[in-house]
Amino acid sequence: VSFAEAMDTVPAYPITPDLRIPCTAERARRILEELREVFSDYPLDTLDGVRIQFPRGWALARISVTEPLITLRFEAHSTEELQRIQGEVRQRSPLLDQLLSEAGIQAPFPHPESGKSRG
């Protein structure tokens, strides 16, 4: 079995591209703090930002170390689940919702078919 053939057996999940949103470092820190608080009922990885682990996907928010912006990324097992996760993150985090509104970004975020990750 070739590597390519083996990879064909791994499911491909919808994933957004990096959503890079201009934001001051202080505002981004407040957003990450809010995400940690409002998603404390989910498993979190806070090593490099905040990664929220949902049963069938995840959301990641992190501060850029080179530019004044916050980066978001989402992945899920289906397009419907990806949209649900995006909506839940936006609904639970008023600070992030406000930033996205100011940037003119509506959910669902960029079309999930713009990327697929392998399991």
Biopython code that builds the backbone (N, CA, C, O; Angstrom):
import numpy as np
from Bio.PDB.StructureBuilder import StructureBuilder

atoms = [
    (1, "VAL", "N", (0.853, -1.185, 0.000)),
    (1, "VAL", "CA", (0.000, 0.000, 0.000)),
    (1, "VAL", "C", (0.893, 1.240, 0.000)),
    (1, "VAL", "O", (1.787, 1.377, 0.836)),
    (2, "SER", "N", (0.640, 2.126, -0.936)),
    (2, "SER", "CA", (1.426, 3.362, -1.002)),
    (2, "SER", "C", (0.921, 4.359, 0.037)),
    (2, "SER", "O", (-0.175, 4.212, 0.577)),
    (3, "PHE", "N", (1.726, 5.359, 0.304)),
    (3, "PHE", "CA", (1.322, 6.413, 1.233)),
    (3, "PHE", "C", (0.054, 7.098, 0.730)),
    (3, "PHE", "O", (-0.857, 7.357, 1.517)),
    (4, "ALA", "N", (-0.017, 7.391, -0.559)),
    (4, "ALA", "CA", (-1.195, 8.049, -1.136)),
    (4, "ALA", "C", (-2.439, 7.186, -0.950)),
    (4, "ALA", "O", (-3.511, 7.700, -0.631)),
    (5, "GLU", "N", (-2.298, 5.873, -1.150)),
    (5, "GLU", "CA", (-3.439, 4.974, -0.959)),
    (5, "GLU", "C", (-3.863, 4.942, 0.500)),
    (5, "GLU", "O", (-5.057, 4.932, 0.800)),
    (6, "ALA", "N", (-2.902, 4.925, 1.401)),
    (6, "ALA", "CA", (-3.223, 4.949, 2.828)),
    (6, "ALA", "C", (-3.934, 6.245, 3.197)),
    (6, "ALA", "O", (-4.890, 6.230, 3.972)),
    (7, "MET", "N", (-3.472, 7.366, 2.649)),
    (7, "MET", "CA", (-4.102, 8.657, 2.950)),
    (7, "MET", "C", (-5.535, 8.716, 2.441)),
    (7, "MET", "O", (-6.369, 9.407, 3.027)),
    (8, "ASP", "N", (-5.830, 8.008, 1.368)),
    (8, "ASP", "CA", (-7.189, 7.985, 0.837)),
    (8, "ASP", "C", (-8.172, 7.346, 1.805)),
    (8, "ASP", "O", (-9.378, 7.555, 1.676)),
    (9, "THR", "N", (-7.689, 6.574, 2.770)),
    (9, "THR", "CA", (-8.579, 5.944, 3.747)),
    (9, "THR", "C", (-8.864, 6.852, 4.938)),
    (9, "THR", "O", (-9.755, 6.559, 5.736)),
    (10, "VAL", "N", (-8.121, 7.950, 5.068)),
    (10, "VAL", "CA", (-8.320, 8.892, 6.174)),
    (10, "VAL", "C", (-9.405, 9.879, 5.765)),
    (10, "VAL", "O", (-9.323, 10.462, 4.683)),
    (11, "PRO", "N", (-10.435, 10.083, 6.616)),
    (11, "PRO", "CA", (-11.512, 10.994, 6.229)),
    (11, "PRO", "C", (-11.014, 12.432, 6.063)),
    (11, "PRO", "O", (-10.104, 12.870, 6.768)),
    (12, "ALA", "N", (-11.618, 13.156, 5.125)),
    (12, "ALA", "CA", (-11.305, 14.573, 4.910)),
    (12, "ALA", "C", (-12.425, 15.401, 5.528)),
    (12, "ALA", "O", (-13.597, 15.213, 5.201)),
    (13, "TYR", "N", (-12.064, 16.315, 6.420)),
    (13, "TYR", "CA", (-13.044, 17.128, 7.124)),
    (13, "TYR", "C", (-13.011, 18.570, 6.637)),
    (13, "TYR", "O", (-11.951, 19.068, 6.257)),
    (14, "PRO", "N", (-14.164, 19.253, 6.642)),
    (14, "PRO", "CA", (-14.190, 20.666, 6.281)),
    (14, "PRO", "C", (-13.388, 21.492, 7.294)),
    (14, "PRO", "O", (-13.496, 21.288, 8.503)),
    (15, "ILE", "N", (-12.597, 22.410, 6.785)),
    (15, "ILE", "CA", (-11.798, 23.292, 7.633)),
    (15, "ILE", "C", (-11.763, 24.672, 6.985)),
    (15, "ILE", "O", (-11.682, 24.788, 5.762)),
    (16, "THR", "N", (-11.825, 25.700, 7.795)),
    (16, "THR", "CA", (-11.737, 27.051, 7.250)),
    (16, "THR", "C", (-10.280, 27.414, 7.016)),
    (16, "THR", "O", (-9.385, 26.830, 7.627)),
    (17, "PRO", "N", (-10.040, 28.369, 6.141)),
    (17, "PRO", "CA", (-8.691, 28.932, 6.074)),
    (17, "PRO", "C", (-8.457, 29.755, 7.339)),
    (17, "PRO", "O", (-9.392, 29.990, 8.105)),
    (18, "ASP", "N", (-7.232, 30.190, 7.563)),
    (18, "ASP", "CA", (-6.978, 31.116, 8.669)),
    (18, "ASP", "C", (-7.765, 32.392, 8.421)),
    (18, "ASP", "O", (-7.650, 33.006, 7.360)),
    (19, "LEU", "N", (-8.559, 32.786, 9.400)),
    (19, "LEU", "CA", (-9.275, 34.059, 9.344)),
    (19, "LEU", "C", (-8.442, 35.059, 10.126)),
    (19, "LEU", "O", (-8.398, 35.005, 11.355)),
    (20, "ARG", "N", (-7.784, 35.966, 9.427)),
    (20, "ARG", "CA", (-6.861, 36.919, 10.044)),
    (20, "ARG", "C", (-7.575, 38.260, 10.156)),
    (20, "ARG", "O", (-7.837, 38.920, 9.151)),
    (21, "ILE", "N", (-7.887, 38.659, 11.394)),
    (21, "ILE", "CA", (-8.705, 39.841, 11.632)),
    (21, "ILE", "C", (-7.886, 40.889, 12.374)),
    (21, "ILE", "O", (-7.376, 40.609, 13.459)),
    (22, "PRO", "N", (-7.747, 42.094, 11.812)),
    (22, "PRO", "CA", (-7.010, 43.148, 12.508)),
    (22, "PRO", "C", (-7.588, 43.393, 13.899)),
    (22, "PRO", "O", (-8.801, 43.498, 14.078)),
    (23, "CYS", "N", (-6.685, 43.482, 14.879)),
    (23, "CYS", "CA", (-7.112, 43.586, 16.275)),
    (23, "CYS", "C", (-5.895, 43.948, 17.120)),
    (23, "CYS", "O", (-4.813, 43.399, 16.914)),
    (24, "THR", "N", (-6.063, 44.863, 18.061)),
    (24, "THR", "CA", (-4.945, 45.174, 18.950)),
    (24, "THR", "C", (-4.641, 43.962, 19.827)),
    (24, "THR", "O", (-5.507, 43.119, 20.063)),
    (25, "ALA", "N", (-3.421, 43.891, 20.298)),
    (25, "ALA", "CA", (-3.022, 42.773, 21.161)),
    (25, "ALA", "C", (-3.868, 42.747, 22.428)),
    (25, "ALA", "O", (-4.259, 41.673, 22.885)),
    (26, "GLU", "N", (-4.152, 43.903, 22.998)),
    (26, "GLU", "CA", (-4.958, 43.955, 24.225)),
    (26, "GLU", "C", (-6.375, 43.441, 23.971)),
    (26, "GLU", "O", (-6.909, 42.670, 24.768)),
    (27, "ARG", "N", (-6.970, 43.860, 22.882)),
    (27, "ARG", "CA", (-8.323, 43.389, 22.564)),
    (27, "ARG", "C", (-8.307, 41.883, 22.305)),
    (27, "ARG", "O", (-9.207, 41.168, 22.746)),
    (28, "ALA", "N", (-7.303, 41.406, 21.602)),
    (28, "ALA", "CA", (-7.188, 39.967, 21.342)),
    (28, "ALA", "C", (-7.038, 39.192, 22.648)),
    (28, "ALA", "O", (-7.636, 38.128, 22.806)),
    (29, "ARG", "N", (-6.243, 39.715, 23.586)),
    (29, "ARG", "CA", (-6.088, 39.041, 24.892)),
    (29, "ARG", "C", (-7.422, 38.955, 25.625)),
    (29, "ARG", "O", (-7.735, 37.931, 26.233)),
    (30, "ARG", "N", (-8.209, 40.032, 25.566)),
    (30, "ARG", "CA", (-9.530, 40.012, 26.224)),
    (30, "ARG", "C", (-10.443, 38.969, 25.570)),
    (30, "ARG", "O", (-11.194, 38.280, 26.260)),
    (31, "ILE", "N", (-10.378, 38.857, 24.252)),
    (31, "ILE", "CA", (-11.196, 37.861, 23.544)),
    (31, "ILE", "C", (-10.783, 36.446, 23.950)),
    (31, "ILE", "O", (-11.641, 35.603, 24.214)),
    (32, "LEU", "N", (-9.477, 36.182, 24.002)),
    (32, "LEU", "CA", (-9.015, 34.845, 24.407)),
    (32, "LEU", "C", (-9.425, 34.538, 25.843)),
    (32, "LEU", "O", (-9.820, 33.415, 26.155)),
    (33, "GLU", "N", (-9.331, 35.533, 26.712)),
    (33, "GLU", "CA", (-9.752, 35.340, 28.103)),
    (33, "GLU", "C", (-11.242, 35.015, 28.163)),
    (33, "GLU", "O", (-11.654, 34.111, 28.890)),
    (34, "GLU", "N", (-12.046, 35.750, 27.401)),
    (34, "GLU", "CA", (-13.483, 35.485, 27.374)),
    (34, "GLU", "C", (-13.761, 34.073, 26.848)),
    (34, "GLU", "O", (-14.597, 33.363, 27.408)),
    (35, "LEU", "N", (-13.075, 33.661, 25.789)),
    (35, "LEU", "CA", (-13.273, 32.312, 25.254)),
    (35, "LEU", "C", (-12.936, 31.250, 26.299)),
    (35, "LEU", "O", (-13.657, 30.261, 26.432)),
    (36, "ARG", "N", (-11.841, 31.450, 27.042)),
    (36, "ARG", "CA", (-11.489, 30.488, 28.108)),
    (36, "ARG", "C", (-12.604, 30.397, 29.146)),
    (36, "ARG", "O", (-12.926, 29.310, 29.626)),
    (37, "GLU", "N", (-13.187, 31.537, 29.487)),
    (37, "GLU", "CA", (-14.244, 31.554, 30.506)),
    (37, "GLU", "C", (-15.536, 30.925, 29.998)),
    (37, "GLU", "O", (-16.108, 30.062, 30.663)),
    (38, "VAL", "N", (-16.000, 31.352, 28.821)),
    (38, "VAL", "CA", (-17.319, 30.908, 28.359)),
    (38, "VAL", "C", (-17.317, 29.483, 27.813)),
    (38, "VAL", "O", (-18.380, 28.885, 27.646)),
    (39, "PHE", "N", (-16.138, 28.937, 27.535)),
    (39, "PHE", "CA", (-16.045, 27.552, 27.074)),
    (39, "PHE", "C", (-15.348, 26.664, 28.103)),
    (39, "PHE", "O", (-14.774, 25.635, 27.746)),
    (40, "SER", "N", (-15.395, 27.050, 29.364)),
    (40, "SER", "CA", (-14.754, 26.244, 30.412)),
    (40, "SER", "C", (-15.422, 24.876, 30.566)),
    (40, "SER", "O", (-14.860, 23.983, 31.200)),
    (41, "ASP", "N", (-16.620, 24.707, 29.988)),
    (41, "ASP", "CA", (-17.312, 23.416, 30.039)),
    (41, "ASP", "C", (-16.866, 22.471, 28.915)),
    (41, "ASP", "O", (-17.377, 21.356, 28.809)),
    (42, "TYR", "N", (-15.928, 22.904, 28.086)),
    (42, "TYR", "CA", (-15.359, 22.078, 27.016)),
    (42, "TYR", "C", (-13.878, 21.859, 27.288)),
    (42, "TYR", "O", (-13.258, 22.661, 27.986)),
    (43, "PRO", "N", (-13.298, 20.789, 26.751)),
    (43, "PRO", "CA", (-11.840, 20.644, 26.846)),
    (43, "PRO", "C", (-11.164, 21.789, 26.087)),
    (43, "PRO", "O", (-11.528, 22.101, 24.954)),
    (44, "LEU", "N", (-10.177, 22.405, 26.733)),
    (44, "LEU", "CA", (-9.454, 23.532, 26.144)),
    (44, "LEU", "C", (-7.965, 23.240, 26.104)),
    (44, "LEU", "O", (-7.420, 22.616, 27.015)),
    (45, "ASP", "N", (-7.315, 23.692, 25.049)),
    (45, "ASP", "CA", (-5.858, 23.706, 24.972)),
    (45, "ASP", "C", (-5.471, 25.174, 24.880)),
    (45, "ASP", "O", (-5.821, 25.853, 23.914)),
    (46, "THR", "N", (-4.753, 25.662, 25.879)),
    (46, "THR", "CA", (-4.401, 27.080, 25.927)),
    (46, "THR", "C", (-2.908, 27.309, 25.733)),
    (46, "THR", "O", (-2.388, 28.358, 26.112)),
    (47, "LEU", "N", (-2.222, 26.346, 25.151)),
    (47, "LEU", "CA", (-0.781, 26.474, 24.948)),
    (47, "LEU", "C", (-0.435, 27.612, 23.993)),
    (47, "LEU", "O", (0.465, 28.402, 24.278)),
    (48, "ASP", "N", (-1.133, 27.705, 22.870)),
    (48, "ASP", "CA", (-0.845, 28.730, 21.863)),
    (48, "ASP", "C", (-2.154, 29.390, 21.441)),
    (48, "ASP", "O", (-2.584, 29.247, 20.296)),
    (49, "GLY", "N", (-2.784, 30.111, 22.363)),
    (49, "GLY", "CA", (-4.096, 30.689, 22.103)),
    (49, "GLY", "C", (-5.139, 29.902, 22.866)),
    (49, "GLY", "O", (-4.888, 29.448, 23.982)),
    (50, "VAL", "N", (-6.315, 29.738, 22.267)),
    (50, "VAL", "CA", (-7.384, 28.937, 22.868)),
    (50, "VAL", "C", (-7.933, 28.018, 21.786)),
    (50, "VAL", "O", (-8.460, 28.473, 20.770)),
    (51, "ARG", "N", (-7.798, 26.717, 22.023)),
    (51, "ARG", "CA", (-8.371, 25.708, 21.126)),
    (51, "ARG", "C", (-9.482, 25.018, 21.895)),
    (51, "ARG", "O", (-9.245, 24.397, 22.931)),
    (52, "ILE", "N", (-10.696, 25.133, 21.380)),
    (52, "ILE", "CA", (-11.874, 24.548, 22.012)),
    (52, "ILE", "C", (-12.177, 23.241, 21.292)),
    (52, "ILE", "O", (-12.384, 23.225, 20.079)),
    (53, "GLN", "N", (-12.202, 22.147, 22.045)),
    (53, "GLN", "CA", (-12.464, 20.835, 21.453)),
    (53, "GLN", "C", (-13.938, 20.501, 21.620)),
    (53, "GLN", "O", (-14.414, 20.298, 22.737)),
    (54, "PHE", "N", (-14.650, 20.444, 20.516)),
    (54, "PHE", "CA", (-16.052, 20.050, 20.507)),
    (54, "PHE", "C", (-16.116, 18.546, 20.221)),
    (54, "PHE", "O", (-15.130, 17.969, 19.763)),
    (55, "PRO", "N", (-17.260, 17.905, 20.483)),
    (55, "PRO", "CA", (-17.348, 16.467, 20.222)),
    (55, "PRO", "C", (-17.014, 16.084, 18.772)),
    (55, "PRO", "O", (-16.465, 15.009, 18.531)),
    (56, "ARG", "N", (-17.341, 16.952, 17.811)),
    (56, "ARG", "CA", (-17.116, 16.612, 16.402)),
    (56, "ARG", "C", (-16.389, 17.728, 15.650)),
    (56, "ARG", "O", (-16.650, 17.970, 14.472)),
    (57, "GLY", "N", (-15.475, 18.401, 16.347)),
    (57, "GLY", "CA", (-14.702, 19.449, 15.688)),
    (57, "GLY", "C", (-13.969, 20.313, 16.694)),
    (57, "GLY", "O", (-13.908, 19.986, 17.879)),
    (58, "TRP", "N", (-13.411, 21.419, 16.219)),
    (58, "TRP", "CA", (-12.686, 22.318, 17.104)),
    (58, "TRP", "C", (-12.684, 23.736, 16.536)),
    (58, "TRP", "O", (-12.935, 23.964, 15.353)),
    (59, "ALA", "N", (-12.391, 24.675, 17.434)),
    (59, "ALA", "CA", (-12.214, 26.085, 17.073)),
    (59, "ALA", "C", (-10.907, 26.544, 17.702)),
    (59, "ALA", "O", (-10.578, 26.145, 18.819)),
    (60, "LEU", "N", (-10.167, 27.375, 16.993)),
    (60, "LEU", "CA", (-8.893, 27.889, 17.486)),
    (60, "LEU", "C", (-8.857, 29.397, 17.310)),
    (60, "LEU", "O", (-9.191, 29.915, 16.244)),
    (61, "ALA", "N", (-8.449, 30.098, 18.362)),
    (61, "ALA", "CA", (-8.212, 31.544, 18.302)),
    (61, "ALA", "C", (-6.834, 31.790, 18.884)),
    (61, "ALA", "O", (-6.497, 31.274, 19.949)),
    (62, "ARG", "N", (-6.037, 32.585, 18.175)),
    (62, "ARG", "CA", (-4.712, 32.901, 18.702)),
    (62, "ARG", "C", (-4.283, 34.280, 18.242)),
    (62, "ARG", "O", (-4.755, 34.796, 17.229)),
    (63, "ILE", "N", (-3.377, 34.860, 19.009)),
    (63, "ILE", "CA", (-2.858, 36.190, 18.725)),
    (63, "ILE", "C", (-1.627, 36.052, 17.841)),
    (63, "ILE", "O", (-0.769, 35.204, 18.087)),
    (64, "SER", "N", (-1.544, 36.883, 16.818)),
    (64, "SER", "CA", (-0.349, 36.904, 15.978)),
    (64, "SER", "C", (0.801, 37.518, 16.766)),
    (64, "SER", "O", (0.614, 38.496, 17.489)),
    (65, "VAL", "N", (1.978, 36.946, 16.625)),
    (65, "VAL", "CA", (3.157, 37.506, 17.296)),
    (65, "VAL", "C", (3.891, 38.485, 16.389)),
    (65, "VAL", "O", (4.826, 39.153, 16.831)),
    (66, "THR", "N", (3.482, 38.579, 15.134)),
    (66, "THR", "CA", (4.180, 39.459, 14.192)),
    (66, "THR", "C", (3.337, 40.620, 13.687)),
    (66, "THR", "O", (3.873, 41.594, 13.158)),
    (67, "GLU", "N", (2.011, 40.524, 13.849)),
    (67, "GLU", "CA", (1.117, 41.563, 13.340)),
    (67, "GLU", "C", (0.004, 41.814, 14.351)),
    (67, "GLU", "O", (-0.291, 40.948, 15.174)),
    (68, "PRO", "N", (-0.621, 43.006, 14.296)),
    (68, "PRO", "CA", (-1.727, 43.292, 15.216)),
    (68, "PRO", "C", (-3.031, 42.659, 14.718)),
    (68, "PRO", "O", (-3.884, 43.333, 14.140)),
    (69, "LEU", "N", (-3.164, 41.358, 14.953)),
    (69, "LEU", "CA", (-4.384, 40.671, 14.539)),
    (69, "LEU", "C", (-4.597, 39.409, 15.351)),
    (69, "LEU", "O", (-3.700, 38.913, 16.032)),
    (70, "ILE", "N", (-5.821, 38.911, 15.253)),
    (70, "ILE", "CA", (-6.191, 37.634, 15.862)),
    (70, "ILE", "C", (-6.503, 36.683, 14.706)),
    (70, "ILE", "O", (-7.077, 37.085, 13.694)),
    (71, "THR", "N", (-6.121, 35.428, 14.871)),
    (71, "THR", "CA", (-6.354, 34.418, 13.839)),
    (71, "THR", "C", (-7.354, 33.398, 14.369)),
    (71, "THR", "O", (-7.230, 32.920, 15.496)),
    (72, "LEU", "N", (-8.344, 33.069, 13.545)),
    (72, "LEU", "CA", (-9.347, 32.062, 13.885)),
    (72, "LEU", "C", (-9.287, 30.947, 12.851)),
    (72, "LEU", "O", (-8.969, 31.173, 11.683)),
    (73, "ARG", "N", (-9.598, 29.737, 13.307)),
    (73, "ARG", "CA", (-9.678, 28.591, 12.394)),
    (73, "ARG", "C", (-10.662, 27.587, 12.987)),
    (73, "ARG", "O", (-10.735, 27.428, 14.205)),
    (74, "PHE", "N", (-11.417, 26.913, 12.124)),
    (74, "PHE", "CA", (-12.438, 25.964, 12.554)),
    (74, "PHE", "C", (-12.359, 24.699, 11.710)),
    (74, "PHE", "O", (-12.081, 24.752, 10.512)),
    (75, "GLU", "N", (-12.609, 23.553, 12.358)),
    (75, "GLU", "CA", (-12.693, 22.279, 11.644)),
    (75, "GLU", "C", (-13.787, 21.447, 12.293)),
    (75, "GLU", "O", (-14.006, 21.529, 13.502)),
    (76, "ALA", "N", (-14.478, 20.641, 11.481)),
    (76, "ALA", "CA", (-15.520, 19.758, 12.009)),
    (76, "ALA", "C", (-15.672, 18.548, 11.099)),
    (76, "ALA", "O", (-15.093, 18.489, 10.014)),
    (77, "HIS", "N", (-16.454, 17.592, 11.558)),
    (77, "HIS", "CA", (-16.657, 16.353, 10.811)),
    (77, "HIS", "C", (-17.606, 16.530, 9.634)),
    (77, "HIS", "O", (-17.643, 15.685, 8.740)),
    (78, "SER", "N", (-18.380, 17.626, 9.621)),
    (78, "SER", "CA", (-19.304, 17.886, 8.514)),
    (78, "SER", "C", (-19.460, 19.396, 8.356)),
    (78, "SER", "O", (-19.141, 20.166, 9.261)),
    (79, "THR", "N", (-19.952, 19.798, 7.199)),
    (79, "THR", "CA", (-20.201, 21.216, 6.956)),
    (79, "THR", "C", (-21.221, 21.753, 7.949)),
    (79, "THR", "O", (-21.065, 22.862, 8.460)),
    (80, "GLU", "N", (-22.263, 20.978, 8.225)),
    (80, "GLU", "CA", (-23.295, 21.415, 9.166)),
    (80, "GLU", "C", (-22.710, 21.613, 10.561)),
    (80, "GLU", "O", (-23.023, 22.594, 11.236)),
    (81, "GLU", "N", (-21.865, 20.685, 10.990)),
    (81, "GLU", "CA", (-21.245, 20.797, 12.315)),
    (81, "GLU", "C", (-20.276, 21.977, 12.347)),
    (81, "GLU", "O", (-20.178, 22.664, 13.364)),
    (82, "LEU", "N", (-19.572, 22.215, 11.269)),
    (82, "LEU", "CA", (-18.663, 23.362, 11.194)),
    (82, "LEU", "C", (-19.442, 24.661, 11.388)),
    (82, "LEU", "O", (-19.016, 25.536, 12.141)),
    (83, "GLN", "N", (-20.562, 24.784, 10.722)),
    (83, "GLN", "CA", (-21.384, 25.986, 10.855)),
    (83, "GLN", "C", (-21.961, 26.109, 12.264)),
    (83, "GLN", "O", (-22.063, 27.214, 12.796)),
    (84, "ARG", "N", (-22.337, 24.983, 12.869)),
    (84, "ARG", "CA", (-22.873, 25.014, 14.229)),
    (84, "ARG", "C", (-21.807, 25.498, 15.205)),
    (84, "ARG", "O", (-22.091, 26.328, 16.070)),
    (85, "ILE", "N", (-20.582, 24.989, 15.077)),
    (85, "ILE", "CA", (-19.482, 25.394, 15.954)),
    (85, "ILE", "C", (-19.195, 26.879, 15.782)),
    (85, "ILE", "O", (-19.029, 27.595, 16.770)),
    (86, "GLN", "N", (-19.135, 27.348, 14.545)),
    (86, "GLN", "CA", (-18.898, 28.769, 14.300)),
    (86, "GLN", "C", (-19.970, 29.619, 14.974)),
    (86, "GLN", "O", (-19.663, 30.623, 15.617)),
    (87, "GLY", "N", (-21.212, 29.215, 14.826)),
    (87, "GLY", "CA", (-22.312, 29.960, 15.438)),
    (87, "GLY", "C", (-22.241, 29.952, 16.951)),
    (87, "GLY", "O", (-22.494, 30.974, 17.590)),
    (88, "GLU", "N", (-21.900, 28.806, 17.535)),
    (88, "GLU", "CA", (-21.811, 28.724, 18.990)),
    (88, "GLU", "C", (-20.683, 29.593, 19.525)),
    (88, "GLU", "O", (-20.851, 30.267, 20.541)),
    (89, "VAL", "N", (-19.539, 29.587, 18.857)),
    (89, "VAL", "CA", (-18.418, 30.421, 19.298)),
    (89, "VAL", "C", (-18.820, 31.889, 19.246)),
    (89, "VAL", "O", (-18.571, 32.641, 20.188)),
    (90, "ARG", "N", (-19.429, 32.283, 18.167)),
    (90, "ARG", "CA", (-19.841, 33.682, 18.024)),
    (90, "ARG", "C", (-20.910, 34.050, 19.052)),
    (90, "ARG", "O", (-20.873, 35.144, 19.615)),
    (91, "GLN", "N", (-21.851, 33.160, 19.301)),
    (91, "GLN", "CA", (-22.943, 33.434, 20.242)),
    (91, "GLN", "C", (-22.436, 33.529, 21.674)),
    (91, "GLN", "O", (-22.901, 34.379, 22.432)),
    (92, "ARG", "N", (-21.501, 32.682, 22.057)),
    (92, "ARG", "CA", (-21.007, 32.669, 23.440)),
    (92, "ARG", "C", (-19.993, 33.772, 23.731)),
    (92, "ARG", "O", (-19.779, 34.113, 24.894)),
    (93, "SER", "N", (-19.372, 34.331, 22.708)),
    (93, "SER", "CA", (-18.323, 35.331, 22.908)),
    (93, "SER", "C", (-18.746, 36.678, 22.331)),
    (93, "SER", "O", (-18.486, 36.957, 21.160)),
    (94, "PRO", "N", (-19.394, 37.512, 23.136)),
    (94, "PRO", "CA", (-19.802, 38.835, 22.641)),
    (94, "PRO", "C", (-18.630, 39.676, 22.136)),
    (94, "PRO", "O", (-18.782, 40.426, 21.172)),
    (95, "LEU", "N", (-17.465, 39.562, 22.773)),
    (95, "LEU", "CA", (-16.315, 40.353, 22.327)),
    (95, "LEU", "C", (-15.869, 39.930, 20.927)),
    (95, "LEU", "O", (-15.566, 40.777, 20.087)),
    (96, "LEU", "N", (-15.830, 38.633, 20.680)),
    (96, "LEU", "CA", (-15.456, 38.143, 19.354)),
    (96, "LEU", "C", (-16.539, 38.486, 18.338)),
    (96, "LEU", "O", (-16.230, 38.890, 17.217)),
    (97, "ASP", "N", (-17.793, 38.330, 18.716)),
    (97, "ASP", "CA", (-18.897, 38.666, 17.823)),
    (97, "ASP", "C", (-18.813, 40.131, 17.393)),
    (97, "ASP", "O", (-19.017, 40.450, 16.222)),
    (98, "GLN", "N", (-18.512, 41.019, 18.342)),
    (98, "GLN", "CA", (-18.399, 42.442, 18.025)),
    (98, "GLN", "C", (-17.250, 42.689, 17.043)),
    (98, "GLN", "O", (-17.408, 43.439, 16.080)),
    (99, "LEU", "N", (-16.100, 42.065, 17.284)),
    (99, "LEU", "CA", (-14.955, 42.224, 16.386)),
    (99, "LEU", "C", (-15.299, 41.737, 14.976)),
    (99, "LEU", "O", (-14.995, 42.411, 13.991)),
    (100, "LEU", "N", (-15.927, 40.573, 14.885)),
    (100, "LEU", "CA", (-16.303, 40.031, 13.577)),
    (100, "LEU", "C", (-17.303, 40.941, 12.870)),
    (100, "LEU", "O", (-17.208, 41.149, 11.660)),
    (101, "SER", "N", (-18.262, 41.485, 13.621)),
    (101, "SER", "CA", (-19.238, 42.409, 13.034)),
    (101, "SER", "C", (-18.549, 43.656, 12.503)),
    (101, "SER", "O", (-18.844, 44.114, 11.399)),
    (102, "GLU", "N", (-17.628, 44.206, 13.295)),
    (102, "GLU", "CA", (-16.891, 45.396, 12.862)),
    (102, "GLU", "C", (-16.077, 45.116, 11.604)),
    (102, "GLU", "O", (-15.906, 46.000, 10.763)),
    (103, "ALA", "N", (-15.574, 43.891, 11.472)),
    (103, "ALA", "CA", (-14.771, 43.514, 10.304)),
    (103, "ALA", "C", (-15.646, 43.108, 9.115)),
    (103, "ALA", "O", (-15.133, 42.814, 8.035)),
    (104, "GLY", "N", (-16.974, 43.092, 9.319)),
    (104, "GLY", "CA", (-17.889, 42.723, 8.243)),
    (104, "GLY", "C", (-17.905, 41.240, 7.936)),
    (104, "GLY", "O", (-18.242, 40.838, 6.823)),
    (105, "ILE", "N", (-17.542, 40.418, 8.920)),
    (105, "ILE", "CA", (-17.489, 38.965, 8.724)),
    (105, "ILE", "C", (-18.755, 38.339, 9.294)),
    (105, "ILE", "O", (-19.061, 38.485, 10.478)),
    (106, "GLN", "N", (-19.476, 37.645, 8.436)),
    (106, "GLN", "CA", (-20.704, 36.976, 8.839)),
    (106, "GLN", "C", (-20.452, 35.475, 8.943)),
    (106, "GLN", "O", (-19.600, 34.929, 8.241)),
    (107, "ALA", "N", (-21.200, 34.816, 9.825)),
    (107, "ALA", "CA", (-21.133, 33.359, 9.905)),
    (107, "ALA", "C", (-22.179, 32.800, 8.942)),
    (107, "ALA", "O", (-23.237, 33.411, 8.796)),
    (108, "PRO", "N", (-21.939, 31.682, 8.287)),
    (108, "PRO", "CA", (-20.708, 30.919, 8.426)),
    (108, "PRO", "C", (-19.532, 31.649, 7.794)),
    (108, "PRO", "O", (-19.679, 32.412, 6.839)),
    (109, "PHE", "N", (-18.379, 31.390, 8.354)),
    (109, "PHE", "CA", (-17.161, 32.018, 7.883)),
    (109, "PHE", "C", (-16.807, 31.432, 6.522)),
    (109, "PHE", "O", (-17.590, 30.651, 5.981)),
    (110, "PRO", "N", (-15.660, 31.777, 5.950)),
    (110, "PRO", "CA", (-15.366, 31.334, 4.583)),
    (110, "PRO", "C", (-15.795, 29.893, 4.323)),
    (110, "PRO", "O", (-15.693, 29.014, 5.178)),
    (111, "HIS", "N", (-16.272, 29.702, 3.116)),
    (111, "HIS", "CA", (-16.877, 28.430, 2.735)),
    (111, "HIS", "C", (-16.017, 27.250, 3.176)),
    (111, "HIS", "O", (-14.826, 27.193, 2.871)),
    (112, "PRO", "N", (-16.626, 26.313, 3.893)),
    (112, "PRO", "CA", (-15.863, 25.187, 4.425)),
    (112, "PRO", "C", (-15.184, 24.341, 3.355)),
    (112, "PRO", "O", (-14.229, 23.625, 3.658)),
    (113, "GLU", "N", (-15.647, 24.406, 2.130)),
    (113, "GLU", "CA", (-15.003, 23.628, 1.074)),
    (113, "GLU", "C", (-13.679, 24.241, 0.635)),
    (113, "GLU", "O", (-12.969, 23.676, -0.197)),
    (114, "SER", "N", (-13.348, 25.422, 1.209)),
    (114, "SER", "CA", (-12.082, 26.050, 0.837)),
    (114, "SER", "C", (-10.902, 25.257, 1.383)),
    (114, "SER", "O", (-9.753, 25.529, 1.034)),
    (115, "GLY", "N", (-11.177, 24.298, 2.221)),
    (115, "GLY", "CA", (-10.104, 23.459, 2.728)),
    (115, "GLY", "C", (-10.656, 22.166, 3.286)),
    (115, "GLY", "O", (-11.794, 22.117, 3.754)),
    (116, "LYS", "N", (-9.870, 21.145, 3.237)),
    (116, "LYS", "CA", (-10.219, 19.858, 3.857)),
    (116, "LYS", "C", (-8.987, 19.379, 4.588)),
    (116, "LYS", "O", (-7.877, 19.413, 4.057)),
    (117, "SER", "N", (-9.196, 18.933, 5.815)),
    (117, "SER", "CA", (-8.059, 18.363, 6.535)),
    (117, "SER", "C", (-8.265, 16.861, 6.611)),
    (117, "SER", "O", (-9.393, 16.370, 6.554)),
    (118, "ARG", "N", (-7.195, 16.163, 6.736)),
    (118, "ARG", "CA", (-7.258, 14.703, 6.846)),
    (118, "ARG", "C", (-7.190, 14.313, 8.302)),
    (118, "ARG", "O", (-6.132, 14.373, 8.929)),
    (119, "GLY", "N", (-8.374, 13.897, 8.856)),
    (119, "GLY", "CA", (-8.567, 13.365, 10.178)),
    (119, "GLY", "C", (-7.514, 13.661, 11.122)),
    (119, "GLY", "O", (-7.589, 13.249, 12.280)),
]
sb = StructureBuilder()
sb.init_structure("model")
sb.init_model(0)
sb.init_chain("A")
sb.init_seg("    ")
for serial, (resi, resn, name, xyz) in enumerate(atoms, 1):
    if name == "N":
        sb.init_residue(resn, " ", resi, " ")
    sb.init_atom(name, np.array(xyz, "f"), 0.0, 1.0, " ", f" {name:<3s}", serial, name[0])
structure = sb.get_structure()
